């Protein structure tokens, strides 16, 4: 099962197995990882699952959709690493993915 490394703003790390097909947001919410709220339940209708993807993984992910890019405008301090974790579906190829959580959502 693929693993995701969630790194809290304070540096605390959580390595969680997230089944293929589930989103990075679902993995965080299902495992009570602090810092990812997922208020819209994964509908890409808020920015409360904002993460910063480790740059070494950015080329492994599909580009954000136009809707996701628009929603990132509502995130706290977005930058070029920003993604909505509800839009990142886990696959075997993403085993070891590392995401950093913002200071706040």
C-alpha positions as CSV (number, residue, x, y, z in Angstrom):
1,X,0.0,0.0,0.0
2,X,1.4,3.4,-0.9
3,X,2.6,5.7,1.9
4,X,2.3,9.5,2.4
5,X,4.6,11.5,4.6
6,X,2.7,14.4,6.1
7,X,4.9,17.0,7.7
8,X,3.1,19.4,10.1
9,X,4.1,23.1,10.1
10,X,6.1,22.4,13.4
11,X,8.1,19.7,11.7
12,X,6.3,16.6,13.2
13,X,6.1,13.8,10.6
14,X,3.4,11.2,10.1
15,X,4.0,8.3,7.7
16,X,0.6,6.9,6.8
17,X,-0.5,4.1,4.4
18,X,-3.1,5.5,2.0
19,X,-4.9,3.0,-0.2
20,X,-4.6,3.6,-4.0
21,X,-7.6,5.5,-5.2
22,X,-8.1,7.5,-2.1
23,X,-6.9,11.1,-2.0
24,X,-4.1,12.5,0.1
25,X,-6.8,14.5,2.0
26,X,-8.8,11.4,2.7
27,X,-5.7,9.7,4.1
28,X,-5.1,12.6,6.4
29,X,-8.7,12.9,7.6
30,X,-9.1,9.2,8.1
31,X,-6.0,9.1,10.2
32,X,-6.6,12.4,12.2
33,X,-3.6,14.2,10.8
34,X,-3.8,17.7,12.2
35,X,-3.7,20.6,9.7
36,X,-5.9,19.2,6.9
37,X,-9.6,19.9,7.4
38,X,-11.2,18.9,4.1
39,X,-14.4,20.9,4.9
40,X,-15.9,20.3,1.5
41,X,-15.3,16.5,1.7
42,X,-13.1,16.5,-1.4
43,X,-15.3,18.3,-3.9
44,X,-12.6,20.9,-4.7
45,X,-14.9,23.6,-3.3
46,X,-12.7,25.0,-0.6
47,X,-9.0,25.2,0.2
48,X,-8.9,23.6,3.7
49,X,-6.8,20.7,2.4
50,X,-4.0,22.9,1.1
51,X,-0.6,21.3,1.1
52,X,2.9,22.0,-0.2
53,X,4.2,19.1,-2.3
54,X,7.9,18.3,-1.9
55,X,9.4,19.6,-5.1
56,X,10.9,16.2,-5.9
57,X,7.4,14.8,-6.4
58,X,5.9,17.6,-8.4
59,X,6.7,16.0,-11.8
60,X,5.0,12.8,-10.7
61,X,1.7,14.6,-10.2
62,X,-0.8,15.7,-12.9
63,X,-1.0,19.4,-13.3
64,X,-3.8,21.1,-11.3
65,X,-7.1,21.5,-13.0
66,X,-8.4,25.0,-13.7
67,X,-10.9,24.6,-10.8
68,X,-8.1,23.5,-8.4
69,X,-5.9,26.4,-9.5
70,X,-8.7,28.8,-8.9
71,X,-9.4,27.4,-5.4
72,X,-5.8,27.6,-4.5
73,X,-6.3,31.4,-4.6
74,X,-8.2,31.0,-1.3
75,X,-5.4,29.0,0.4
76,X,-3.2,30.5,3.1
77,X,0.1,31.6,1.5
78,X,0.0,29.5,-1.7
79,X,3.1,29.1,-3.8
80,X,4.4,27.1,-6.7
81,X,4.4,23.9,-4.5
82,X,0.7,24.3,-3.5
83,X,-1.9,21.7,-4.2
84,X,-5.3,20.8,-2.8
85,X,-4.7,17.4,-1.3
86,X,-8.3,16.3,-2.2
87,X,-7.1,16.4,-5.9
88,X,-4.1,14.1,-5.4
89,X,-5.3,10.5,-5.8
90,X,-2.9,7.9,-4.5
91,X,-1.3,5.4,-6.8
92,X,1.5,2.9,-6.3
93,X,3.8,5.3,-8.2
94,X,3.3,7.9,-5.4
95,X,4.6,5.7,-2.6
96,X,6.6,7.9,-0.4
97,X,5.0,11.2,-1.4
98,X,5.9,14.0,1.0
99,X,3.6,16.9,1.6
100,X,4.1,19.8,4.0
101,X,1.1,21.3,5.9
102,X,0.7,25.1,6.0
103,X,0.7,27.1,9.2
104,X,-3.1,27.3,9.0
105,X,-5.9,26.5,6.6
